[in-house]
Amino acid sequence: MTNEFNALMHNGTWMLAPLRNDMKVVGCKWVFRTKQKADGTLTAISKRWPVLQLDVQNAFQHGDLKEDVYIKQHRALLTQLFQLMFARYKMGTIYILIYMEDIILIGSSDALLRQFLQKVGMAFLVKDLGRLHYFLGINVEWMNDGIILCQEQYIQNLLQRTKMLDCKPVSTPAATSSSLCQFGGEPMADPTKYRSVVGALQYATLTRLDIQYVVNSNAKIELSAFSDTDWAGSPDDRKSTGGYAIFLGNNIISWSSKKQSTVARSSIEAEYKALANATVEVT
């Protein structure tokens, strides 16, 4: 807790002020979690592009406020944050994946990453956890020619949570002779657990592609794609502008709108090009 508080003071996150009766004070709590490896043990505090993992001393969202905000003394705000960014330098490119206070860096060279870490350390208190090995339930195994992603411990925890550790494996993870009906059976009194398990299985399909069909069948989430285009809409080169939107259920997950690379000789040809671009994105 001392390190968290010192990091907040170092970054100039807040300043102490006397409490007045006209202030509306926001109450907050400290949130801590223990970082573990894939096997459950505590995380010790050319190849392809180097991949490093960082830990920010606190997950307070940094930014300039236009009004005064008062919070109780010795408390921190924890903000959920998941972003993917990239930065280009003369020395190369860095990809930055941020989830709360955990950061993954992928760079084109070790020297570039070290230079970036040096600059980040001047603004924030961060801890270099070294080469990436475990992140959000995914174990990273390094090979000579790349990496292997594994979710063994995540799946073991899911089986334990659902009391299915002693179940026998089957060659086909779904019944081949039955089908689900929207109006069949009795509705669950509390579907929270079922939805939680299906959501966890959805995350497991990141590395277990063999269960994607049965998981999505039980989740009843469809992947839909829509495409459209004009015809010769650009007055400069007569190229068409096409676009697509891809939905997972009711949520949009990918979209694009850009000029086609060649001139379409008919509106049908322009439509086919837009449809082809959407199909490539889905597959």
DRENDO-1510 file (C-alpha; in Angstrom, 1 decimal, always signed):
<recs>
REC; n; res; u; v; w
REC; 1; MET; +0.0; +0.0; +0.0 .
REC; 2; THR; +2.9; +2.3; +0.7 .
REC; 3; ASN; +4.3; +1.8; -2.8 .
REC; 4; GLU; +0.9; +2.5; -4.3 .
REC; 5; PHE; +0.5; +5.7; -2.3 .
REC; 6; ASN; +4.1; +6.9; -3.1 .
REC; 7; ALA; +3.5; +6.3; -6.8 .
REC; 8; LEU; +0.4; +8.4; -6.7 .
REC; 9; MET; +2.2; +11.2; -5.0 .
REC; 10; HIS; +5.2; +10.9; -7.4 .
REC; 11; ASN; +2.9; +11.3; -10.4 .
REC; 12; GLY; +1.1; +14.3; -8.9 .
REC; 13; THR; -2.2; +12.5; -9.0 .
REC; 14; TRP; -3.7; +14.5; -6.1 .
REC; 15; MET; -2.9; +17.1; -3.5 .
REC; 16; LEU; -4.1; +17.3; +0.1 .
REC; 17; ALA; -6.8; +19.9; +0.8 .
REC; 18; PRO; -8.7; +20.8; +4.0 .
REC; 19; LEU; -12.2; +19.3; +4.1 .
REC; 20; ARG; -15.0; +21.8; +3.9 .
REC; 21; ASN; -18.8; +21.3; +4.4 .
REC; 22; ASP; -19.6; +22.2; +0.8 .
REC; 23; MET; -17.4; +19.5; -0.6 .
REC; 24; LYS; -18.9; +16.3; -2.1 .
REC; 25; VAL; -16.3; +13.7; -1.3 .
REC; 26; VAL; -16.1; +10.5; -3.3 .
REC; 27; GLY; -15.3; +7.3; -1.3 .
REC; 28; CYS; -12.9; +4.8; -2.7 .
REC; 29; LYS; -11.2; +1.6; -1.8 .
REC; 30; TRP; -7.8; +0.0; -2.4 .
REC; 31; VAL; -7.9; -3.0; -4.7 .
REC; 32; PHE; -5.1; -5.5; -4.6 .
REC; 33; ARG; -4.5; -8.8; -6.4 .
REC; 34; THR; -1.7; -11.3; -6.3 .
REC; 35; LYS; +0.0; -11.9; -9.6 .
REC; 36; GLN; +0.6; -15.7; -10.2 .
REC; 37; LYS; +2.2; -17.8; -12.8 .
REC; 38; ALA; +0.2; -20.4; -14.8 .
REC; 39; ASP; +1.0; -23.1; -12.3 .
REC; 40; GLY; -0.4; -21.0; -9.4 .
REC; 41; THR; +3.0; -20.0; -7.9 .
REC; 42; LEU; +3.7; -16.3; -7.2 .
REC; 43; THR; +5.2; -14.3; -9.9 .
REC; 44; ALA; +8.8; -13.4; -9.1 .
REC; 45; ILE; +9.3; -9.9; -8.6 .
REC; 46; SER; +17.0; -13.2; -32.9 .
REC; 47; LYS; +14.9; -14.3; -32.7 .
REC; 48; ARG; +11.5; -12.8; -33.1 .
REC; 49; TRP; +10.4; -9.5; -31.7 .
REC; 50; PRO; +11.0; -9.3; -27.9 .
REC; 51; VAL; +7.9; -9.3; -25.7 .
REC; 52; LEU; +8.1; -7.8; -22.3 .
REC; 53; GLN; +5.6; -7.4; -19.5 .
REC; 54; LEU; +5.3; -4.4; -17.2 .
REC; 55; ASP; +3.4; -3.7; -14.0 .
REC; 56; VAL; +2.4; -0.1; -13.2 .
REC; 57; GLN; +2.5; +0.6; -9.5 .
REC; 58; ASN; -1.0; +2.0; -9.6 .
REC; 59; ALA; -3.9; +1.9; -12.1 .
REC; 60; PHE; -5.0; +5.5; -11.5 .
REC; 61; GLN; -6.2; +7.0; -14.8 .
REC; 62; HIS; -4.0; +9.8; -15.7 .
REC; 63; GLY; -5.4; +13.0; -17.4 .
REC; 64; ASP; -6.1; +16.6; -16.8 .
REC; 65; LEU; -9.4; +17.4; -15.1 .
REC; 66; LYS; -11.4; +20.5; -15.9 .
REC; 67; GLU; -13.0; +20.6; -12.4 .
REC; 68; ASP; -12.1; +19.7; -8.9 .
REC; 69; VAL; -12.7; +16.2; -7.7 .
REC; 70; TYR; -12.4; +15.4; -3.9 .
REC; 71; ILE; -11.8; +11.9; -2.7 .
REC; 72; LYS; -11.1; +10.5; +0.8 .
REC; 73; GLN; -7.4; +10.6; +1.9 .
REC; 74; HIS; -5.3; +7.5; +1.3 .
REC; 75; ARG; -7.6; +5.9; -1.2 .
REC; 76; ALA; -7.1; +5.0; -4.9 .
REC; 77; LEU; -9.4; +4.7; -7.9 .
REC; 78; LEU; -9.1; +1.6; -10.0 .
REC; 79; THR; -10.1; +2.0; -13.6 .
REC; 80; GLN; -10.7; -0.9; -16.0 .
REC; 81; LEU; -8.7; -0.3; -19.1 .
REC; 82; PHE; -8.0; -2.5; -22.1 .
REC; 83; GLN; -6.3; -0.8; -25.0 .
REC; 84; LEU; -4.0; -1.8; -27.9 .
REC; 85; MET; -1.8; +1.0; -29.2 .
REC; 86; PHE; +1.3; +1.2; -31.3 .
REC; 87; ALA; +4.1; +3.8; -31.7 .
REC; 88; ARG; +6.5; +4.2; -34.6 .
REC; 89; TYR; +10.0; +5.5; -34.2 .
REC; 90; LYS; +13.0; +5.8; -36.5 .
REC; 91; MET; +14.4; +2.7; -34.8 .
REC; 92; GLY; +11.3; +0.6; -35.4 .
REC; 93; THR; +7.8; -0.1; -34.1 .
REC; 94; ILE; +6.4; -0.8; -30.6 .
REC; 95; TYR; +3.0; -2.4; -29.9 .
REC; 96; ILE; +1.5; -1.7; -26.5 .
REC; 97; LEU; -1.3; -3.8; -24.9 .
REC; 98; ILE; -2.7; -2.3; -21.7 .
REC; 99; TYR; -5.1; -4.1; -19.3 .
REC; 100; MET; -5.6; -2.1; -16.1 .
REC; 101; GLU; -2.1; -1.8; -14.6 .
REC; 102; ASP; -0.6; -4.7; -16.7 .
REC; 103; ILE; +1.2; -3.8; -19.9 .
REC; 104; ILE; +2.7; -5.9; -22.7 .
REC; 105; LEU; +5.3; -4.4; -25.0 .
REC; 106; ILE; +6.2; -5.9; -28.4 .
REC; 107; GLY; +9.0; -4.2; -30.2 .
REC; 108; SER; +11.2; -4.7; -33.2 .
REC; 109; SER; +14.4; -4.6; -31.1 .
REC; 110; ASP; +15.5; -4.9; -27.5 .
REC; 111; ALA; +17.3; -1.5; -27.7 .
REC; 112; LEU; +14.0; +0.2; -28.8 .
REC; 113; LEU; +12.1; -1.4; -25.9 .
REC; 114; ARG; +14.8; -0.4; -23.4 .
REC; 115; GLN; +14.7; +3.2; -24.7 .
REC; 116; PHE; +10.9; +3.2; -24.4 .
REC; 117; LEU; +11.0; +1.8; -20.8 .
REC; 118; GLN; +13.5; +4.5; -19.8 .
REC; 119; LYS; +11.1; +7.2; -21.0 .
REC; 120; VAL; +8.1; +5.7; -19.4 .
REC; 121; GLY; +9.9; +5.3; -16.1 .
REC; 122; MET; +10.5; +9.0; -16.1 .
REC; 123; ALA; +6.7; +9.6; -15.9 .
REC; 124; PHE; +5.3; +6.5; -14.1 .
REC; 125; LEU; +6.6; +4.0; -11.6 .
REC; 126; VAL; +6.7; +0.7; -13.4 .
REC; 127; LYS; +8.2; -2.7; -12.7 .
REC; 128; ASP; +9.8; -4.7; -15.5 .
REC; 129; LEU; +8.6; -8.3; -15.1 .
REC; 130; GLY; +10.9; -9.5; -17.9 .
REC; 131; ARG; +9.9; -11.7; -20.8 .
REC; 132; LEU; +6.1; -12.4; -21.1 .
REC; 133; HIS; +5.2; -15.8; -19.6 .
REC; 134; TYR; +1.6; -15.5; -18.2 .
REC; 135; PHE; -1.1; -12.9; -18.9 .
REC; 136; LEU; -4.9; -13.0; -18.3 .
REC; 137; GLY; -5.1; -16.8; -18.0 .
REC; 138; ILE; -2.9; -17.4; -21.0 .
REC; 139; ASN; +0.5; -19.2; -20.5 .
REC; 140; VAL; +3.2; -18.2; -23.0 .
REC; 141; GLU; +5.8; -20.9; -23.9 .
REC; 142; TRP; +8.8; -19.7; -25.8 .
REC; 143; MET; +10.2; -21.8; -28.6 .
REC; 144; ASN; +13.2; -21.3; -30.9 .
REC; 145; ASP; +10.9; -20.2; -33.8 .
REC; 146; GLY; +8.1; -18.5; -32.0 .
REC; 147; ILE; +5.7; -18.9; -29.0 .
REC; 148; ILE; +2.9; -21.3; -28.0 .
REC; 149; LEU; -0.2; -20.0; -26.2 .
REC; 150; CYS; -1.8; -22.4; -23.7 .
REC; 151; GLN; -4.7; -22.0; -21.3 .
REC; 152; GLU; -4.3; -25.2; -19.3 .
REC; 153; GLN; -4.5; -23.7; -15.9 .
REC; 154; TYR; -7.4; -21.5; -16.9 .
REC; 155; ILE; -9.4; -24.5; -18.1 .
REC; 156; GLN; -8.5; -26.5; -15.0 .
REC; 157; ASN; -9.9; -23.7; -12.8 .
REC; 158; LEU; -13.0; -23.6; -15.0 .
REC; 159; LEU; -13.5; -27.4; -14.6 .
REC; 160; GLN; -13.0; -27.1; -10.8 .
REC; 161; ARG; -15.5; -24.2; -10.6 .
REC; 162; THR; -18.1; -26.3; -12.5 .
REC; 163; LYS; -17.3; -29.5; -10.5 .
REC; 164; MET; -16.3; -31.3; -13.7 .
REC; 165; LEU; -12.7; -32.3; -12.9 .
REC; 166; ASP; -13.6; -36.0; -12.6 .
REC; 167; CYS; -15.6; -36.1; -15.9 .
REC; 168; LYS; -14.3; -38.3; -18.6 .
REC; 169; PRO; -13.3; -36.8; -22.0 .
REC; 170; VAL; -15.2; -37.5; -25.2 .
REC; 171; SER; -14.0; -37.5; -28.8 .
REC; 172; THR; -16.9; -35.2; -29.9 .
REC; 173; PRO; -17.7; -32.3; -27.5 .
REC; 174; ALA; -21.3; -32.1; -28.6 .
REC; 175; ALA; -24.3; -34.4; -29.1 .
REC; 176; THR; -24.5; -35.2; -32.8 .
REC; 177; SER; -28.2; -36.3; -32.9 .
REC; 178; SER; -29.9; -33.5; -30.9 .
REC; 179; SER; -30.6; -29.8; -31.5 .
REC; 180; LEU; -31.4; -27.0; -29.2 .
REC; 181; CYS; -34.7; -25.2; -29.5 .
REC; 182; GLN; -35.4; -21.7; -28.2 .
REC; 183; PHE; -38.8; -22.6; -26.7 .
REC; 184; GLY; -37.9; -26.1; -25.5 .
REC; 185; GLY; -37.4; -27.0; -21.8 .
REC; 186; GLU; -38.0; -24.9; -18.7 .
REC; 187; PRO; -36.3; -21.5; -18.3 .
REC; 188; MET; -33.7; -21.3; -15.6 .
REC; 189; ALA; -34.6; -19.5; -12.4 .
REC; 190; ASP; -31.1; -17.9; -12.4 .
REC; 191; PRO; -29.2; -18.1; -15.6 .
REC; 192; THR; -26.2; -16.2; -14.2 .
REC; 193; LYS; -24.0; -19.3; -13.7 .
REC; 194; TYR; -24.8; -20.7; -17.1 .
REC; 195; ARG; -23.9; -17.4; -18.8 .
REC; 196; SER; -20.7; -17.1; -16.7 .
REC; 197; VAL; -19.6; -20.6; -17.8 .
REC; 198; VAL; -20.4; -20.0; -21.5 .
REC; 199; GLY; -18.5; -16.7; -21.3 .
REC; 200; ALA; -15.5; -18.5; -19.8 .
REC; 201; LEU; -15.7; -21.1; -22.5 .
REC; 202; GLN; -15.8; -18.4; -25.1 .
REC; 203; TYR; -12.5; -17.1; -23.7 .
REC; 204; ALA; -11.0; -20.6; -23.8 .
REC; 205; THR; -11.7; -20.8; -27.5 .
REC; 206; LEU; -8.7; -18.5; -28.0 .
REC; 207; THR; -6.5; -21.5; -27.9 .
REC; 208; ARG; -9.0; -24.4; -28.2 .
REC; 209; LEU; -10.4; -23.9; -31.7 .
REC; 210; ASP; -11.8; -27.5; -31.5 .
REC; 211; ILE; -14.6; -26.4; -29.2 .
REC; 212; GLN; -15.7; -23.2; -30.9 .
REC; 213; TYR; -18.7; -24.8; -32.7 .
REC; 214; VAL; -20.2; -26.4; -29.6 .
REC; 215; VAL; -19.5; -23.3; -27.4 .
REC; 216; ASN; -21.2; -20.9; -29.9 .
REC; 217; SER; -24.1; -23.4; -30.3 .
REC; 218; ASN; -24.8; -23.1; -26.6 .
REC; 219; ALA; -24.1; -19.4; -26.5 .
REC; 220; LYS; -26.6; -18.8; -29.3 .
REC; 221; ILE; -24.3; -15.9; -30.5 .
REC; 222; GLU; -24.2; -15.5; -34.3 .
REC; 223; LEU; -21.5; -13.8; -36.3 .
REC; 224; SER; -23.0; -11.5; -38.9 .
REC; 225; ALA; -21.4; -9.4; -41.6 .
REC; 226; PHE; -22.9; -6.6; -43.6 .
REC; 227; SER; -21.3; -4.8; -46.6 .
REC; 228; ASP; -22.2; -2.0; -48.9 .
REC; 229; THR; -20.6; +0.3; -51.4 .
REC; 230; ASP; -21.3; +3.2; -53.8 .
REC; 231; TRP; -20.3; +3.1; -57.5 .
REC; 232; ALA; -17.6; +5.4; -58.9 .
REC; 233; GLY; -18.3; +7.8; -56.0 .
REC; 234; SER; -14.9; +9.5; -56.2 .
REC; 235; PRO; -14.9; +12.4; -58.7 .
REC; 236; ASP; -11.1; +12.3; -58.9 .
REC; 237; ASP; -10.4; +8.7; -60.0 .
REC; 238; ARG; -14.0; +7.2; -60.3 .
REC; 239; LYS; -13.2; +4.5; -57.6 .
REC; 240; SER; -15.9; +3.2; -55.4 .
REC; 241; THR; -15.9; +3.4; -51.6 .
REC; 242; GLY; -16.9; +0.2; -49.8 .
REC; 243; GLY; -17.4; -0.8; -46.2 .
REC; 244; TYR; -18.5; -3.5; -43.9 .
REC; 245; ALA; -19.6; -4.1; -40.3 .
REC; 246; ILE; -19.2; -7.3; -38.5 .
REC; 247; PHE; -21.4; -8.2; -35.4 .
REC; 248; LEU; -21.0; -10.9; -32.8 .
REC; 249; GLY; -24.5; -11.1; -31.6 .
REC; 250; ASN; -25.7; -7.6; -31.2 .
REC; 251; ASN; -22.2; -6.1; -30.7 .
REC; 252; ILE; -20.1; -4.7; -33.5 .
REC; 253; ILE; -16.6; -6.1; -33.3 .
REC; 254; SER; -15.0; -4.9; -36.6 .
REC; 255; TRP; -15.8; -2.3; -39.2 .
REC; 256; SER; -14.1; -0.5; -42.1 .
REC; 257; SER; -14.8; +2.0; -44.8 .
REC; 258; LYS; -12.3; +2.8; -47.5 .
REC; 259; LYS; -11.8; +3.4; -51.2 .
REC; 260; GLN; -11.5; +0.3; -53.4 .
REC; 261; SER; -8.1; -0.3; -55.0 .
REC; 262; THR; -9.3; -0.6; -58.6 .
REC; 263; VAL; -12.1; +1.0; -60.6 .
REC; 264; ALA; -15.3; -1.1; -60.8 .
REC; 265; ARG; -16.8; -1.3; -64.2 .
REC; 266; SER; -20.3; -1.8; -62.8 .
REC; 267; SER; -22.2; -1.4; -59.5 .
REC; 268; ILE; -22.4; -5.2; -59.2 .
REC; 269; GLU; -18.6; -5.5; -59.5 .
REC; 270; ALA; -18.2; -2.9; -56.7 .
REC; 271; GLU; -20.7; -4.8; -54.5 .
REC; 272; TYR; -18.8; -8.0; -55.1 .
REC; 273; LYS; -15.6; -6.4; -54.1 .
REC; 274; ALA; -17.1; -5.0; -50.9 .
REC; 275; LEU; -18.6; -8.5; -50.1 .
REC; 276; ALA; -15.2; -10.1; -50.7 .
REC; 277; ASN; -13.5; -7.7; -48.3 .
REC; 278; ALA; -16.1; -8.5; -45.6 .
REC; 279; THR; -15.7; -12.2; -46.2 .
REC; 280; VAL; -11.9; -12.0; -45.8 .
REC; 281; GLU; -12.3; -10.2; -42.5 .
REC; 282; VAL; -14.8; -12.9; -41.2 .
REC; 283; THR; -12.7; -15.8; -42.2 .
</recs>
